Amino acid sequence: MTGTEELTQDQVVDIMRGERFVMLSTATPDGKIVSHPMTPQEVTDRGEVWFFIGLQGDQADAIRANPQVNLAFAETGSWLSVAGVAEFVEDRAKVEELWDGQVDSYFDGGKDDPNLSLLKVTGESAQFWGVPGGGVVAALKIAASRIRGTEGPGVSGTVDL
């Protein structure tokens, strides 16, 4: 890494909005960390991330027992980790707003499935490690530093949200 940079909430939001998939990590009652791939439905300007989630199952049970979660976003050369608090939200208008039909295969009853819930994760802090310039540029910079035998081109930053 070549240095530490100031990380802002706006930068965190931009990174989160740029990723189609995220790993949502929870802690089970016996302390194991478990990660699940999720698709964010919305990332607000305040850094809240909205998901559709089933109310039944190990993931929902873990969140009920301990709402402290982690979201991991990754692309070539860059990684963002967001620690936050998850909460189940009952809001029919928000379901209507966010529903895009892509989650139909997960909920047999569609928007009216009794297992369907909204999950809102409110970020508390974020850490970023990466190479500025996007995936292709990052891959080229990483390869060039390896060929030259120089320190990697990355930066890191942390911010409270």
N, C-alpha and C positions, 0 to 999 in steps of 0.2 A: 504494500500500500504506500502511496506517496503522500498521504496526508489526511487530516481531518478537516471537514468542512462544516459550516453551520447548516443544519437541516431545518427547514421550516414546515409548518403544517400544510401550507399550500403545495410544497414539493411532495410531501407524503400523499396528499389527496391525488395529485397528478399521477404519481406512480401507481396508486391503487386503482385509479380509473383506467389505467392503461393495460391492466391484466384481466384476462377473461376467467382465469381460474385461480383459486387460492386454497391453501391448506389451512383448515380450521383445527387447531389443537386444543384438546380438553384434557383434564386430569380425571381419571376414574377414582372411585372411592378408595381403592387400595393404593393410589398414588401413581399409577402408570399413566404416561403421557400417550395419548392416541390422536392421530391426525386423520382428517377426512377431507377429500377434495370437495370443494363447494364452488358455486358460481355466484358472485355478487350480483344482486339485482340493481343495486344503486349504491353509490358512494356520495355522501353529502359533502357540502363545502366545509362542514365541521369535522369531517373524517368519520362519520358514522357509516357503517357498512350494513346493508340490508340483505337478508337471505330468505329464501323459502326453506323450511325444514319440517320434517315429520315430528309430531309430538310423541310418538312411540319409538322406543329403541334406545340402545346404549348411549348414543351421542346426546340425545335429549335428556336422558337420565343424568348423564355426567354434568351437563350444563345446569340442570336444576340443583344438583348437589354442590357444585362449585362454579359460579358464573365467570370466574377468571379464565380467559381464553387467550390464545395467540393466533394471529393470522400471519401466514408466511406467503409472500409474493416473490416470484423469481422469474427472471429471463436471463438470457446469456450475459454473463458478466455482472449482473446486478441482483441483489437480494434485499428485501424489505421485510422486517419483522415488526408487527404491531401487537403490543400487549393491551388488552382491554377487558371490558365487562360485557357479557352477553345477557340479553333479556328477551323473553318471549313477549310478543306484542300482538294483541287482538285488535285489529283495525281493518274493517272490511273495505273502507275507502282506499287504504294503502295497498291491500291485496289487489284491488281492481287497477290501481295505478301501475303497479309493478308487474302484473301478470303479462307474460309475453307468449304463452303457449309452449315454450320450450321445456317446461317442467311437467307438462301433461303426462309424460311417461312415468313420472315418479308418484303422481297422485291420481289414482283411478277416477276419483270424483271431481277432478279438475279443481276449480276455485272453490267448490263447495265440499271438497273432501274433508271429513271430520278430523283427519290426521294432519291436515295442512296448518302450518303456523308461520308467522313471520318471526325472524330472529334479527334483532338489532344489536350490533357490536359497537360499543362506544370506545374508541381508542383512548388509552391513557398515556402511552409512550410509544416511540418508534425508533428503530435502529435501521440504518441503511449502510450497505457495503456495496460498492460497485464501481463501474467504469462509466464515466459520462459519455453520452453519444449514442445510446441505443445498442441493440443486440449485435448487429453486424459490425459496427464501429468497435464495440467492446471486444468482440472476438478477434478482430484484426490487431487491436492494441495489445491484447494479451499475447497473441502469437508473436508479435514483433518484440515484446519484452523478453519472451523466452529465447528467441533467436539471438538477440543482442546480449542476453545474459544480464539484463538490468532488472531493477526492482519493478514490480507490477505497476500498472497505471491507475490503480484503484484509489478511491477515497472512501471515507466512512463518516457517519454523522449520527447524532442522537438528538431527539427532541421530546419534550413533554407535550402531550396533546390536550 
